[in-house]
Amino acid sequence: MADTQISTTNRYDIAAPRWGDKMRTLGYYDGYLGFLSAPTRLEGRNQRVIDVGSGTGAFAEAWVAIHGPPRELTLLEPSAAMLERGKAALNRRGVEPRMVQALLGQTTDTDPCDVVLAAHVLEHCDDPLTALAQMRDMLVPGGQLRLVVSKPHWCNAIIWLQWRHRTFQRAEILALVQDAGFEVEQVYAFPSGPPSRTSQGIVARRSR
């Protein structure tokens, strides 16, 4: 693991106790609810779902709120403190998640899944194209990626001071997703609040 990745994980450990409440206060959980309400052809209860870089589980929790408990839900996250809070949040919704403490690309302890959720994790990957290819390989053929990434805005310039994350122009992220072996189905614009200024959503299918 690179020193920068270790440092980021340590900072997430420290931030974990306040992270979930902060996400809700800033409107990200509500934003995820809107994004995940976009149509999907698969029945939520019959799916295997993995939340990559799950943090405190807000994205996975929103998925459960919209689609119901899936057949299997995995949280993939390097921070043990974040994982524990994600587990507690999903337990309150009657879901017992499978927890994998690891970085994307550093574990094979996952089965092929129907849906990959990834909110604000690609920004922290050294090679976004490789990271997207790793997410593709987690999916069954035709499986779906629900991706949220940061976009250029002065709000993200402030966030960068703490997290040193990258942002993606729309054309750039769409090209990366397609180059990684996905077919883009929808680009989602968050309608309000901080998510509308910092984030963009993409729904894509594994095409190869």
N, C-alpha and C positions, 0 to 999 in steps of 0.2 A: 504494500500500500504506500502510495506517495505521501511525503510529509504534508503536503497541502490537504490531502484527503483526510489524514489523521487529524489535522488541526480543525477542519470543518466538522468532522464527527464529534470532536471534543466540545466544540462550541454548541452543537445541537444538543449534546448531553446537558450542558448548562442551561440552555434555553427551554428545554422540554417542559418544566413545570408550568410555564406561562404560555406555552406555544398555542395550545388548543383554544384557550380563551381569546388570545390575540387574533387568531385566524377568524373567529366568529365576530369579534368586535369590528374588524376591518372589512367584513363582508365576504370573505373568501368562501366560507362554508355555503352561504346562500348562493354565491356565484357558481359554485360547483353543482349545487342542486339544479340550477338552470341549465348548465352545460350538459349534465348527465340526463336531463329530460329529453334531449334530442333522440329521435327514434332509433331503435336498434331492432334488428330482425330476430335476435335470439331471445328466448325466454330467460329472464334473469335467474330464476330458481334452478335452472338446469345447467348453469354455467360454472366453469372454474374461472376464478378471477384472481389476478395478482396485482397488488398495488406496489409499484416500484418506487423506492425512496418515499415510503409511506408517511414518514414523520409521525405525528400523533393520530394518524388514521382519518383525517377529515375527508379526504377524497373517497376512501373506501366506505366511510360512514354515510356519505352522501349517496353513493351507489346503492347501498342497502336501503336507504330511505326511499329511493325512487323505484328500484327494481325488486326489492325484497331480498332476503338472504339467499346467496348463491349456494350451489352444491358444495363448493369449497372456496374459501377466501384466504389468500396468503398475503402477509405483509412482509415485504423485503426492505430492510432498513439497517444501516450500520450502527445506529445509536440505540443502545439497550434501553436508555431512559425514554426515548421516543416510542420504541416498540411497546413498552409496558403501558404507556398512556393510550396508545392505539388499541391495544388489547382491551383495556378497561372500557373505552368508548364503545367498542363493538359488542362487548359483553352486555352493556346496558341495552343494546338492541337485540339481544338474544342470539348473537353470533359468536362462535368460538373460532377466532382466526388461527391459521397456522403461521407461526412466526419464524422468519429466517433472518438472522442477524448477519448481514453481509452487504458488500457493495455490489452493484450491478456488474456482472461479468466475473465475479469472484466466487460464485457458487453454482453447482449443478443440482442443488437440492430442491428443484422445482419440477413439477410435471407439466406437460404441454397444457396450455390454458386457452380459454375462449376469448378472454378479455384481458388486456394489459391496461392498467391505469397508471399514469405517470404525470404528476403535477409538480412543476417547478423542480425537476431533478436534472433534466438535460442540461440546464445552464451550468451545472457544476461538474459535468463530465469533461475530461481532457479532450476526447475526440467524439463530438456529437454523432457523427455518422456511424462510428463503431457502436456507440451506445444504442442507437436506434436499431442497428442490425441485431444486437443482442436482445432487444425487446421483441423484434420480429421472430427470432428463433425460439422465444418462449411461447409463441402462439401456434395453435393448430392452423392448417391451411384455411384461409378465409377468416381467421380470427381478427378481432377488432382491437385497435389501439385508440384509447382516449387520452390525448396528450394536451397538457397545458404548459406553455412556455412564456417567458418574459419577452416583452417587446420594448423597443426604445421609447423612453419617456423620462422626463426629469425626475419622476418619483423613483424610477429604477436607478438613477444616478445616486440618489441618497441611499437606497438599499445596498448598492454596490460597495459603499464605504465599509459595511459590516461583512458582507458575504462574498464579495469579489466574484459575482456571477456574471455570465454573459447574457446578452439579449439578442433576439433574432428578428430581422426584418421579415415581413410576411413571405416575400418571394424566396428568401434564403431558407426558411424553415420548411416551406413546401417542397423545395428542391431536395433538401436533405431527407425528408420523409419518403419521397418518391425514389430517390437513389438507394435508400435502405431496403426497398422491396415492398413498399406499401402503395395502395391506391387511395388517394385522398377522396373522402366522401363529403366532408363538410368542413368549413372554416367558421368558427363560432366567435362572435364579438360579444364580450361581456357587456351588459347594458348599463351598469351603473357602479358607483363607488370606486374604491381603489382597484378592484379587479379590472374595471374598464380601462384604467390608465396603465396598468402594469402587465396585463396578461392577454393572451390569445389562445383559443382552443382549436384543436384539430381532431376530427374523427377520421380514421383511416382503416383500411383492411389489408391484411397480409395478402400480397399478390403473387409471391413466389417463395 
